[in-house]
């Protein structure tokens, strides 16, 4: 793969491969057909995950312990040719093993007897409709099929096979396995109504279940953000058994940085026609975000310059003259826009005349790469399956009743342009939508939909939808020394569920060498690992000797049957292993210790061979040694411990140099830090721009202005920071700390997983999670030094309250010299109590506690004065 998979993507790929392996085995052994689905929110990288699955399916994958299927054939099916083309391009972009010839678009001239193994064939609904040349001739009752003088059917273009014949021949070949991947699997699952009232199976259902003499496809994998309809359809079908679905946690997707954190909705405060006003405002936003990206690119030497575009969403039956006026308004507001920067994605697929402007058509899948497009005129035809990360502003002239069309299209615009979160800049991590025909009441349905990312309807943690937000900038009244104090505070990240220390070390070495921070880092890393393996051969001499004997000997039993007595005897036999057996054992060991390391260590061993020995013999001997080492469990453990230690040593050694790199390069090292069962602390990023809500809506629909506070690290033009606090007592804690002697600044720690948010890990039910303390305060001591305090209003009513306290206590113990105070405040029985986690006795009480409430009621807690 060209891309490093996110943790959740890695887990999903492993689960999908597990299901494909089981389905393949059951199909060939018992003839049973199976189906399952992958559910992942829009923007999760479903095509990237599919690319990793196909690579493993065709070529195998050591990390997943997955052997290749030499007879694998994949049909990628959707109802949209342009969506197929976009998927084909993305698969090629993501994979370094899938070539152009492996990704085949099935055209009208296609006529193979069988599909070829090791390839992905792209089909769409239109290609299987009865008027398609690929299908004509399959139905013997088709009156349009010509016949010769012997009444034999003459196939179109004299082809020998229809696409249905190709599918049937592939399924019936015992050496092949046909896999069907349904992209946007929720579509095409409803019955097509006939005039007599009966339901006719859709083309998709015919493909799954079979049609006429064509059997159903053995393995079906549905992929979508909303697969409920697919799952229900599969449950009703009799031909396929249901396998457990693969469900990607939307929270992990949002945390990954692939999706924008904030969606800003601008709506009028009053009723009336505000089309032109909000269109001008949208143009201002497009210009501002364009300038912001240009400035960011200047700061980052190796960053791509993002050229954002505006989506102008119009009704399905638009007035072309009205659209022309809207375009005129855009150019009047921003005269520097190139006159030929407009395109349309209307379903008519033709150049459109909007007033005095002639606007060409562009295929949706080409918009992202076509930087010349800065204004895109759209209806609702690109609501599904289309992504354009640089579409960062949308002005929708749909009526308030079109909530679905708006949310679907806006949901396609949530990918981050650089596939990562921009540190400390919420403006570049946001998308803007302006709704001239909506009021604040009608926009609530849009907000609710956008806050969810899956069929479950649960909110996406970390995503915010803000109505008419205000921009916050660094507070000019805050001295630089306080900023430096904030940036010095240690933050923690979630560990990788499947840590691979040797792979992590190799990846780190590659990046350090690429940034010229450590020349020949790869050679150095493997040289250190070679020393570990050399030492292991000495330390585990007896175990390695027995393992070597096991590699070189093939043991078995001879069964002797007596025909007269019908008795059987079993005799053991031992044969010397040949080259194929040794190589098989070597490959298994390579999966355990890493294929790259197995290769370099074999070369290392072979280089020690005596002069005159045959190179092939020395390599076989080296592979035998590696195979034996792989059979000793303690060696793998020692190797991983050493690799983890060495990686952490390098990361600490080059920490300052890494902080001097661009954001993009720092993000790479951040991910390597997290590729560990015990990740290192990470540095906080400096916040540059935040977007904050300024009002809160009460139950009766009335908008209330949020209170604004002074001394915050970021502020509005008045030097104040608007904040919505969870409860009245949280506000009392904030005011009490602001009035405390010496307080000079405070920081509302973001609750989302951004680089400028301080996180603390904790254990809850065997799972590692993150708590993000609410407030960080900064005070100046009489000697002039700056100290930091974590103050966390802690609700004791929640089930995870005690695990969070334990995580904070462990963090306090590890960082007691970094902070003056780390305190958890709670309201208990109408009074305010505080636990000072810098006190060892308090931490010990937290470790032994069985209830959070009891901790605050005993003598370990003190009164908190508000």
RAZI-V899890 format. One record per backbone hydrogen bond with DSSP energy under -0.5 kcal/mol. CO is the residue of the C=O (numbers start at 0). NH is the residue of the N-H. If there is no record, write none. Layout:
{{CO & NH} {CO & NH}}
This chain:
{{2 & 4} {5 & 9} {6 & 10} {7 & 11} {8 & 12} {9 & 13} {10 & 14} {11 & 15} {12 & 16} {13 & 17} {14 & 18} {15 & 19} {16 & 20} {17 & 21} {18 & 22} {19 & 23} {20 & 24} {21 & 25} {22 & 26} {23 & 27} {24 & 28} {25 & 29} {25 & 30} {25 & 31} {26 & 30} {32 & 240} {33 & 219} {34 & 242} {35 & 221} {36 & 38} {36 & 245} {37 & 39} {37 & 223} {38 & 247} {40 & 43} {44 & 48} {45 & 49} {46 & 50} {47 & 51} {48 & 52} {49 & 53} {50 & 54} {51 & 55} {52 & 56} {53 & 57} {54 & 58} {55 & 59} {56 & 68} {60 & 65} {61 & 64} {64 & 66} {65 & 60} {67 & 69} {68 & 71} {70 & 176} {71 & 117} {71 & 118} {72 & 178} {73 & 75} {73 & 120} {74 & 76} {74 & 180} {75 & 122} {76 & 182} {77 & 124} {79 & 83} {80 & 84} {81 & 85} {82 & 86} {83 & 87} {84 & 88} {85 & 89} {86 & 90} {87 & 91} {88 & 92} {89 & 93} {90 & 94} {93 & 1} {93 & 2} {96 & 98} {98 & 101} {98 & 102} {99 & 102} {101 & 103} {101 & 119} {102 & 104} {103 & 105} {103 & 121} {104 & 106} {106 & 109} {115 & 118} {118 & 73} {118 & 120} {119 & 103} {120 & 75} {120 & 122} {121 & 105} {122 & 77} {123 & 126} {123 & 127} {124 & 127} {125 & 128} {128 & 131} {131 & 134} {131 & 135} {133 & 162} {134 & 137} {137 & 139} {138 & 141} {140 & 142} {141 & 144} {145 & 153} {147 & 150} {151 & 147} {152 & 154} {153 & 145} {154 & 157} {155 & 158} {161 & 165} {162 & 166} {163 & 167} {164 & 168} {165 & 169} {166 & 170} {167 & 171} {168 & 172} {169 & 172} {171 & 173} {172 & 175} {176 & 72} {176 & 178} {177 & 218} {178 & 74} {178 & 180} {179 & 181} {179 & 220} {180 & 76} {180 & 182} {181 & 184} {181 & 222} {183 & 186} {185 & 188} {190 & 192} {191 & 199} {193 & 196} {197 & 193} {199 & 191} {201 & 205} {202 & 206} {203 & 207} {204 & 208} {205 & 209} {206 & 216} {207 & 216} {208 & 215} {210 & 213} {212 & 214} {213 & 210} {217 & 33} {218 & 179} {219 & 35} {220 & 181} {221 & 37} {222 & 183} {222 & 184} {223 & 39} {226 & 230} {227 & 231} {228 & 232} {229 & 233} {230 & 234} {231 & 235} {232 & 236} {238 & 32} {240 & 34} {244 & 246} {245 & 38} {245 & 247} {248 & 251} {248 & 252} {249 & 253} {250 & 254} {251 & 255} {252 & 257} {253 & 256} {257 & 415} {260 & 463} {261 & 263} {261 & 430} {262 & 264} {262 & 465} {263 & 265} {263 & 432} {264 & 266} {264 & 467} {265 & 434} {271 & 273} {273 & 277} {274 & 278} {275 & 279} {276 & 280} {277 & 281} {278 & 282} {279 & 283} {280 & 284} {281 & 285} {282 & 286} {283 & 287} {284 & 288} {285 & 289} {286 & 290} {287 & 291} {288 & 292} {289 & 293} {290 & 294} {291 & 295} {292 & 296} {293 & 297} {294 & 298} {295 & 299} {298 & 300} {299 & 302} {303 & 305} {305 & 307} {308 & 391} {308 & 392} {309 & 311} {309 & 375} {310 & 312} {310 & 394} {311 & 313} {311 & 377} {312 & 396} {314 & 317} {317 & 319} {318 & 322} {319 & 323} {320 & 324} {321 & 325} {322 & 326} {323 & 327} {324 & 328} {325 & 329} {326 & 330} {327 & 331} {328 & 332} {329 & 333} {333 & 336} {337 & 340} {340 & 373} {340 & 374} {341 & 359} {342 & 376} {343 & 361} {345 & 348} {351 & 353} {351 & 358} {352 & 354} {353 & 356} {356 & 353} {356 & 358} {357 & 359} {358 & 351} {359 & 343} {362 & 365} {362 & 366} {363 & 366} {365 & 369} {366 & 369} {368 & 370} {369 & 372} {371 & 373} {373 & 309} {374 & 342} {374 & 376} {375 & 311} {375 & 377} {376 & 344} {377 & 313} {379 & 382} {387 & 390} {389 & 308} {389 & 391} {391 & 431} {392 & 310} {393 & 395} {393 & 433} {394 & 312} {394 & 396} {395 & 435} {395 & 436} {398 & 401} {401 & 405} {402 & 406} {403 & 407} {404 & 408} {405 & 409} {406 & 410} {407 & 411} {408 & 411} {409 & 412} {410 & 413} {411 & 387} {413 & 259} {415 & 418} {420 & 422} {421 & 424} {423 & 687} {423 & 688} {424 & 427} {425 & 428} {426 & 429} {428 & 260} {428 & 261} {430 & 263} {431 & 393} {432 & 265} {433 & 395} {433 & 435} {434 & 267} {434 & 437} {435 & 273} {437 & 267} {438 & 442} {440 & 443} {441 & 444} {442 & 446} {443 & 447} {444 & 448} {445 & 449} {446 & 450} {448 & 451} {450 & 459} {453 & 456} {457 & 452} {458 & 460} {459 & 462} {463 & 262} {463 & 465} {465 & 264} {465 & 467} {469 & 691} {471 & 689} {472 & 714} {474 & 477} {476 & 478} {478 & 481} {478 & 482} {479 & 483} {480 & 484} {481 & 485} {482 & 486} {483 & 487} {484 & 487} {484 & 488} {485 & 488} {486 & 683} {490 & 681} {496 & 498} {499 & 503} {500 & 504} {501 & 505} {502 & 506} {503 & 507} {504 & 508} {505 & 509} {506 & 510} {507 & 511} {508 & 512} {509 & 513} {510 & 514} {511 & 516} {511 & 517} {512 & 515} {517 & 520} {519 & 523} {520 & 524} {521 & 525} {522 & 526} {523 & 527} {524 & 528} {525 & 529} {526 & 530} {527 & 531} {528 & 532} {529 & 533} {530 & 534} {531 & 535} {532 & 536} {533 & 537} {534 & 538} {535 & 539} {537 & 540} {539 & 543} {540 & 544} {541 & 545} {542 & 546} {543 & 547} {544 & 548} {545 & 549} {546 & 550} {547 & 551} {548 & 552} {551 & 576} {552 & 554} {553 & 574} {555 & 572} {556 & 558} {557 & 559} {557 & 570} {558 & 560} {559 & 568} {560 & 562} {561 & 565} {566 & 561} {568 & 559} {570 & 557} {572 & 555} {574 & 553} {577 & 581} {578 & 582} {579 & 583} {580 & 584} {581 & 585} {582 & 586} {583 & 587} {584 & 588} {585 & 589} {586 & 590} {587 & 591} {588 & 592} {589 & 593} {593 & 597} {594 & 598} {595 & 599} {596 & 600} {597 & 601} {598 & 602} {599 & 603} {600 & 604} {601 & 605} {602 & 606} {604 & 607} {605 & 608} {609 & 612} {613 & 617} {614 & 618} {615 & 619} {616 & 620} {617 & 621} {618 & 622} {619 & 623} {620 & 624} {621 & 625} {622 & 626} {623 & 627} {624 & 628} {625 & 629} {626 & 630} {627 & 630} {628 & 631} {630 & 632} {631 & 634} {631 & 635} {632 & 636} {633 & 637} {634 & 638} {635 & 639} {636 & 640} {637 & 641} {638 & 642} {639 & 643} {640 & 644} {641 & 645} {642 & 646} {643 & 647} {644 & 648} {645 & 649} {646 & 650} {647 & 651} {648 & 652} {649 & 653} {651 & 654} {653 & 657} {654 & 658} {655 & 659} {656 & 659} {657 & 660} {661 & 665} {662 & 666} {663 & 667} {664 & 668} {665 & 669} {666 & 670} {667 & 671} {668 & 672} {669 & 673} {670 & 674} {671 & 674} {673 & 495} {673 & 675} {675 & 495} {675 & 678} {681 & 490} {687 & 473} {688 & 425} {689 & 471} {689 & 691} {691 & 469} {693 & 705} {695 & 697} {695 & 703} {697 & 700} {701 & 697} {703 & 695} {706 & 722} {708 & 720} {710 & 745} {712 & 474} {714 & 472} {715 & 718} {719 & 715} {720 & 708} {722 & 724} {726 & 730} {727 & 731} {728 & 732} {729 & 733} {730 & 734} {731 & 735} {732 & 736} {733 & 737} {734 & 738} {736 & 739} {739 & 742} {741 & 779} {744 & 777} {745 & 712} {746 & 748} {746 & 775} {751 & 753} {753 & 756} {754 & 684} {756 & 758} {758 & 491} {759 & 770} {761 & 768} {763 & 766} {766 & 763} {768 & 761} {770 & 759} {770 & 772} {773 & 748} {774 & 790} {775 & 746} {776 & 788} {777 & 743} {777 & 744} {778 & 780} {778 & 786} {780 & 783} {784 & 780} {786 & 778} {787 & 819} {787 & 820} {788 & 776} {788 & 790} {789 & 822} {790 & 774} {790 & 792} {791 & 824} {792 & 794} {793 & 795} {794 & 797} {797 & 800} {799 & 803} {800 & 804} {801 & 805} {802 & 806} {803 & 807} {804 & 808} {805 & 809} {806 & 810} {807 & 811} {808 & 812} {809 & 813} {810 & 814} {812 & 815} {814 & 817} {814 & 818} {820 & 789} {821 & 836} {822 & 791} {822 & 824} {823 & 834} {824 & 793} {825 & 827} {825 & 832} {827 & 830} {830 & 827} {830 & 832} {831 & 863} {832 & 825} {833 & 835} {833 & 861} {834 & 823} {834 & 836} {835 & 838} {838 & 842} {839 & 843} {840 & 844} {841 & 845} {842 & 846} {843 & 847} {844 & 848} {850 & 854} {851 & 855} {852 & 856} {853 & 857} {857 & 860} {861 & 833} {862 & 864} {863 & 865}}
